[in-house]
Amino acid sequence: MSEHEQVGFGIDIGGTGMKAAVVDLITGDLVTERYRIDTPQPATPRAMVDVVRELVDHHVWNGPVGCAFPAVVQHGVVHSAANIDASWLEVDADRLFTEALGRTSADGVVMLNDADAAGLAEMQFGAGAGRSGVVMVLTFGTGIGSGLFVDGTLVPNTELGHLELDGHDAEKRAAASAKKREDLSWSEWAERVEHYLRHVERLFSPDLFIVGGGASKKAEKWLPEVSIRTEIVPARLLNNAGIVGAAIHAASFRHRE
């Protein structure tokens, strides 16, 4: 691997903030300080183009750009809008951002689902490193994101936060936002998370759950109260997972080109 290939660039787009950094692809560490800009409201494609350009320019980055995005993304095209502006539906985000940066496809922007990005980071540098079998990375935040891996290979866009559970979209009851919205205690929320995890267990029989997102920062307050058959561990990369995973994705895409 050449010196240039040892680093990559990732952007993590969230509902409130868009963050970016240069990433060491050997260690998973951030090479630069994470730079954050508030997500524009409304978060339309045109408004977010300007922020992506500013993030890239701030780091003076000329190589491929990976971008973690809170939606189903297939071949660069956005196919869901549960937690983003509806104007994103059916937008070719790869092309939009690549053209906005004045790039070619070889050094342009490649998008992926944000939970898939976090999963890539955890599988390469975090709690899933070296693990085979079926591994499920779940992020508990505004919603519930999911990254499914079989012997280290990503099965993209699983979106398991939208499973129906007791007549509800599962994330409406068990996401970290539900704890805050309903003023639940850690114990009360852990009971909901356990109920959700048992449902996912029955469907996928995973070998390992890795739980990330904002709630993983305080895993000691709720994870010991979750009792399920499957091994479950907190994520290790925390707030950097989306950026690191996006950079991994961009680097792997470059090698396929």
C-alpha positions in Angstrom: 0.0 0.0 0.0 1.5 3.3 -1.0 1.6 6.3 1.3 -1.3 7.9 -0.4 -3.4 4.8 0.0 -2.7 4.6 3.7 -5.2 7.5 4.3 -8.8 8.0 3.3 -11.5 10.6 3.8 -14.9 10.1 5.3 -18.0 12.2 5.9 -20.8 11.2 8.3 -24.1 12.9 7.6 -26.6 13.0 10.5 -29.8 14.8 11.2 -28.1 17.6 13.2 -24.5 17.6 12.0 -22.2 16.7 9.1 -18.7 15.6 10.2 -15.6 14.8 8.3 -11.9 13.8 8.8 -8.9 12.2 7.2 -8.6 8.6 8.4 -5.6 6.3 8.8 -6.7 3.2 6.9 -4.1 1.0 8.7 -5.1 1.8 12.3 -8.6 3.4 11.9 -7.5 6.5 13.8 -8.4 10.0 12.6 -5.4 11.8 11.1 -7.0 15.2 11.4 -9.4 16.8 13.8 -13.0 16.0 13.1 -14.6 19.0 11.5 -18.4 19.5 12.0 -21.0 21.8 10.3 -24.6 21.9 11.3 -26.9 20.0 8.9 -28.9 22.6 7.0 -32.6 22.8 7.6 -34.3 21.8 5.5 -31.7 19.2 4.5 -32.3 19.3 0.8 -29.8 17.9 -1.7 -28.8 21.4 -2.9 -28.3 22.7 0.6 -26.2 19.7 1.6 -24.0 20.0 -1.5 -22.6 23.2 -0.2 -21.7 21.7 3.2 -20.0 18.7 1.6 -17.9 21.0 -0.6 -17.0 23.0 2.5 -16.0 19.9 4.5 -13.8 18.6 1.6 -12.2 22.1 1.1 -11.5 22.5 4.8 -9.3 19.3 4.7 -7.8 20.2 1.3 -8.7 16.6 0.2 -8.2 15.6 -3.4 -8.9 11.8 -3.3 -12.0 9.7 -3.2 -14.7 10.7 -0.6 -16.8 8.2 1.3 -20.1 9.5 2.7 -22.3 7.8 5.3 -25.9 8.7 4.9 -29.1 7.9 6.9 -31.0 6.2 4.1 -31.0 3.1 1.9 -28.4 3.8 -0.8 -28.1 1.4 -3.8 -25.4 2.1 -6.4 -25.3 5.7 -5.2 -29.1 6.3 -5.5 -31.1 7.2 -2.4 -34.2 5.0 -2.0 -35.6 5.9 1.4 -36.3 9.0 3.5 -37.4 7.9 6.9 -35.1 10.3 8.7 -34.1 12.7 6.0 -35.9 15.2 3.7 -38.2 13.6 1.2 -36.6 15.5 -1.7 -33.7 13.0 -1.5 -35.8 10.1 -2.8 -34.4 8.7 -6.1 -31.6 11.2 -6.2 -28.2 9.9 -7.6 -26.2 11.2 -4.6 -22.9 9.8 -5.9 -23.3 11.8 -9.1 -24.7 14.9 -7.4 -21.8 15.3 -4.9 -19.1 14.2 -7.4 -20.2 16.8 -9.9 -20.5 19.5 -7.2 -16.8 18.8 -6.3 -15.8 18.9 -9.9 -14.5 15.4 -9.7 -14.5 12.3 -11.9 -15.9 9.0 -10.7 -12.4 7.8 -9.9 -11.9 10.5 -7.2 -15.5 11.4 -6.5 -18.0 10.7 -3.8 -19.4 7.2 -3.0 -22.3 6.9 -0.6 -23.4 4.2 1.8 -26.0 3.7 4.5 -24.7 5.2 7.8 -25.2 2.1 9.9 -23.4 0.0 7.2 -20.5 2.5 7.5 -20.4 2.2 11.3 -20.5 -1.6 10.8 -17.5 -1.5 8.4 -15.5 0.4 10.9 -16.4 -1.9 13.8 -15.6 -5.0 11.8 -12.2 -3.8 10.7 -11.0 -1.8 13.7 -13.5 -2.3 16.6 -15.5 -4.9 18.4 -16.0 -7.1 15.4 -12.4 -7.3 14.2 -11.5 -10.9 13.5 -15.0 -12.2 14.1 -16.6 -14.6 11.6 -20.1 -15.9 11.4 -23.2 -13.6 11.5 -22.5 -10.3 13.2 -25.1 -7.6 13.6 -24.1 -4.0 14.3 -27.0 -2.0 15.6 -26.8 1.8 16.2 -29.3 3.3 18.7 -29.8 7.0 18.1 -32.6 9.0 16.5 -33.6 5.7 14.9 -32.1 2.2 14.9 -29.6 1.5 12.2 -28.4 -2.0 11.3 -25.3 -3.4 9.6 -25.3 -7.2 8.9 -22.1 -9.0 8.2 -21.6 -12.7 7.2 -18.0 -13.9 7.6 -16.9 -10.2 7.4 -18.9 -9.4 4.2 -21.5 -6.6 4.4 -25.1 -7.4 3.4 -26.1 -3.7 2.8 -29.2 -1.7 3.5 -30.9 -4.1 6.0 -32.8 -1.2 7.8 -33.8 -3.5 10.7 -35.0 -0.5 12.8 -38.1 -0.6 10.6 -39.1 -4.1 11.5 -42.7 -4.2 12.8 -42.8 -5.1 16.5 -46.0 -5.1 18.6 -47.7 -3.1 15.8 -45.1 -0.4 15.8 -42.0 0.5 13.7 -39.4 -0.9 16.1 -37.3 2.2 16.3 -40.2 4.3 17.4 -40.2 2.3 20.6 -36.6 1.2 21.1 -34.4 3.9 19.6 -32.4 6.2 22.0 -34.7 9.0 21.0 -37.7 7.1 22.4 -35.9 7.0 25.8 -35.6 10.8 25.7 -39.0 11.5 24.2 -40.9 9.4 26.8 -38.5 10.2 29.7 -37.8 6.5 30.3 -35.3 5.3 32.9 -32.3 3.3 31.7 -34.0 0.1 33.1 -37.3 0.8 31.3 -35.5 1.5 28.0 -33.2 -1.6 28.4 -36.4 -3.7 28.6 -37.6 -2.3 25.2 -34.1 -2.9 23.7 -34.1 -6.5 25.0 -37.6 -7.1 23.5 -36.3 -5.8 20.1 -33.1 -7.8 20.2 -35.0 -11.0 21.0 -37.1 -10.4 17.9 -34.0 -9.9 15.7 -32.5 -13.0 17.3 -35.4 -15.1 16.2 -35.1 -13.8 12.6 -31.3 -14.0 12.1 -29.7 -16.2 14.8 -26.6 -14.0 14.9 -23.4 -15.0 16.6 -22.7 -11.4 17.9 -24.5 -8.1 18.4 -22.4 -5.0 18.5 -24.4 -2.0 19.8 -23.4 1.5 18.9 -24.9 4.9 18.4 -25.2 7.6 21.1 -26.5 5.1 23.7 -23.2 3.1 23.5 -21.4 5.9 25.3 -23.3 4.9 28.4 -23.5 1.2 27.8 -22.7 0.4 31.5 -26.1 2.0 32.5 -28.3 -0.4 30.4 -26.4 -3.2 28.7 -26.0 -5.3 31.9 -29.8 -5.3 32.1 -30.2 -6.8 28.7 -30.5 -10.6 28.9 -30.5 -12.5 25.6 -29.0 -15.7 24.2 -26.6 -13.9 21.8 -23.3 -12.4 22.8 -23.7 -8.6 22.9 -20.9 -6.0 23.3 -20.6 -2.2 23.0 -19.1 -0.6 19.9 -15.6 0.8 20.3 -15.3 3.5 17.7 -18.3 5.6 19.0 -18.6 9.0 17.3 -15.9 8.2 14.8 -17.4 5.0 13.4 -19.4 6.6 10.5 -16.4 8.7 9.3 -14.0 5.7 9.5 -16.4 3.4 7.7 -17.1 5.9 5.0 -13.4 6.2 4.4 -13.0 2.4 4.2 -15.8 2.3 1.7 -14.2 5.0 -0.5 -10.9 3.2 -0.4 -12.4 -0.2 -1.4 -14.4 1.5 -4.2 -11.2 3.0 -5.5 -9.5 -0.4 -5.6 -12.5 -1.9 -7.6 -12.3 0.9 -10.2 
